[in-house]
Amino acid sequence: LLGRCETLGCPRDKVQRLTDEERKDYKQKYTKHLALQKLGVTKERGRTVGYDGGDDGGDDGDDDSDDDVSESKKKSGTFNLTYEEGMNMTLKDLDLLLTKVSGSKWTKAQGTGITCAMAMGMQLSEAEAMSPDDLVRARIILSIKKGHEKNVKRNLVFESGSQKHAEIMERIGVVLRAYGLKKLSDKLFDSSPPLATFPTRWAFRENPEKKSSQLRYTLFENVTWKGDVKYYKRLTNDILEGNPDSKKKEKVKSTLALIVTYIYRERSKLFANAGFLPDELAGMSHKNITTKELGHRARVQKDVEENMGTKFLSANETTRVDFDKHLRALQKEKEATFQFERKSGEKPWWYYRICVAKTSGMYYLDDAGSWLGPTHSWLSEQELGKRTLQGQVAILNALDKYSDPVTEEEEEEEEHEDQERREVISENLQRATVANITMNTLNYMLVPLSMPAVFKAAGWKFGMVCFVSSTVWSYWTGRVIGQAYLKHPDLKTYPEMAAEAVTRFIFSFGGGGGDDDDNG
């Protein structure tokens, strides 16, 4: 800066007292000085140059004397450019003059932008047709691409396919499960397609914290510009924090918890082709916890998953013997009411949902795939004492009271049985004749017509009592008849059902040889 200012005639002592605005002004003047040197214009000697009306001779808004020069341009098309006039012109006007004098097809800025666009694989015709803003963008994107490639070679940025990228995605899966989003986590690593594809478009840079062991990450996304140009775009804080109205597009170093909340917020887009129904994604909910609490739960989740079978006793093959021994010891406690070993040999449903650490107590795997530790709220009856044997006994007593959750296989089997039952009923159900259907239809049509006469004879109060009573009886008898038919599909008519009911009623008093079915 000192050398530039001295070239422009500014004393050294004055340079030291320049404000930021004055320094910026001197830098711009020096750039104009270099442009005039290229034109061959100095303080002692001017030059006759032509001009094609780059700014159409109008007022450029800077209150400089170049507006007078522009008037002469409009009159003659050429003029003698002096050093003073050149310093009062805009940089854009000087760039246009340089282009015209040198006979170049493009200005310096245009040439740089076109060169950058072609370096990224674009054709010359495509680059020439780009707007000035797009040419500037081409320069920026090429710089981003080169910087990214350099960081990848230096192992500072990890793209899809690298071991480090896979490790980071595994950590994201852990946080997703801790957040209660196991379904989304499965779509990142499940062996059966379709899987989410966005991880292949992401790249990460690790940023260790100086004051703590916590890692932060810079997240990049592979995007496409102008159809063919691909580059990794850094996601800014307004995107990750869900604040699109933010005016500050700052670079952000994010925690995994913040990245996971972004994944949840954008799940409809990120998992659009991963086999989910739109309503399923829209209705998916996470645990109502803060980002800080999510970070804590993620550490618990990671600890349990990585040390299952070593530090934690569970139904895992390697620790099952010790785990069963621990449960037997708990079952011998006076307060224990839970049933661990049943006569049928089956284990209770919670047997595969808990694990125990000697130092930290009992942990529980909830329906959302999250491991909840002794400090987490997961059993309202016993929030305290999970580290003690008495507290663990109370927890198992409470868990044992819950009914075994129905698995998907059991639901499918039950639905299959219902379908078979409906098919049997449909095959055996005797269809009514045309005459019976006609008679029933006429009855249903005539009954409403007789209602006014009934209410006139019975009165409103007594008539309403009869009306409500008959409605309830009709509904109840309909359900009884339906249940009777489901149990005895061979009884196809009212007389057959009535005969069977009377027979059972008589035999129930006589103790005769009726069916042993007490529910008939």
C-alpha positions, 0 to 999 in steps of 0.5 A: 500500500505504501508503494502504491500511494507513493507512486500516486504522489502521497507522502509516507507520513500521510499514508500512515494516517489514512482511513479505511475509506481513503485506503480503498480509494487509493487502491482503486486509483492505483488500478486506474493508473496501471490501466492508463499505463497499458493505454500508454497514457502518462501524466506527461503524455496523452493519447488519441483513442476511439470509444464506442459508447460503453456507458452511452455517455450518460451520467454514471453517478460518481459526480466526476468530470468524465461526463464531459469526456463522454460528451466529446465521445458522442460528438466525434467518436475519438478524443485525446485522453489525458492522464487526469481525464483517465483517472476520473473515468470508471474502471469499466470505461477504462476496461472497455478502452483497453479492449478496443485499443488491443483489438480483443474480442472480450474485456478482461473480466469477460475473458477471465470468466469465459476461460474459467467456464471452458476450464470446467468443460463448457463450450466456447459458444456456451461461455460467450452466451453467458451473462456478466453475472454468470461469468463472475459465478464461473470464476468463483465456482472454478476457484471452489472446485480447485480448492476442494480438489486440493483439500481432498488430496491433502485428506482434509475433505472426505468424499463418498467412497472414502473410509473416513466418509463411511465412518462419519455417516455411521456416526450420523446413523447413531445420532439418528437412532438417538433422535428416535429416527431408526427408520431413517437410519436404516435407509442409510445402511440397509442392505435392501434397496431402495436406500437414500442417495444423498450421502453420496452427494455429501462431503465432510471436513473435520474441525477439531475443537481446541478447547474440547474433544468434540468434533465439528464438521463442515458439510458440502453438497455436490450440486450442478450448475448450468446442467453439466458443471458439478462442484461441492457447495458449502452449506451455510448456517442459514440452511443447517439451522433452518433460517432461510430469512437470515441475511448472514450467509456464514460458513458454519462448522456444525455438530452431528446433532445439528446435521441430523436435525437438518436431515429430519427437517429436509426428510421429504426431499432427502428420502423422497426415493427411499421407499417411504410414502409421502404421508409416512415421512410427513408424519414421522416424529422425533424425540422432543429434546434439545440439540444439546440433549441430543448430543448427550444421548448420541454419546450414550447410543454410541457407547452401548452399540460399540461396547455391547458384549463387552462393557454391557451385559445383554442377550448378546451371545458373548455375555448371555450367560453373565446376563442371565446370572444377573437377572436370576440374582435380581429375581431372588430379591424380595420385591421381585415379581417379574418372570424371567424364566418361564415354563414355556422356555420363552423369554419375556419381551423385555429380555432383548430390550435391556442391557446392564453395565456394572458401573452405570446401571440399566439401559433400555432400547425403546421402539424408536431404536434409541438406547436410554440410560439411567439418567434418561426418562424412559419409565415413569414409574421408576425414574430414580435408582436405576443404578441400584439393584432395588431400582433395577428390580422395580424397573423389571417389575414394571416392564413385566406388567406390560403386554408383549408388543405385537411384532409385524410377523404376528400382525401379518399372521393374524390378518391372514387368519382373518382373511381365511375366516372371511373366505370360509364365511363367504363360501358357506353363507347361504344367499337369500332368494329374490322373494325374501329380498323383496319382502325385506326391502318392502318392510324397510320401506314401510316401517318409516311410513308408519312412524308418525302413526306410532308416535301419535298413538304412543305419545312423544315421551313413551314413543321415544323410549320405545324407539331408542330401546328398539334401536339398541336391541336391534344393534345388540342382537345383530352383533350376537347373530354375527358372532354366533354365525362366525362360531357356527357357520353351519347355522344359516337361518334364524330357525336353526339358530333359535333351535340350537340356542333353545337346545343348549339352554335346556341341556344346561339345566339338565346337565345333558350331553351338549357340547363342551363349548361354554362359549356357544 
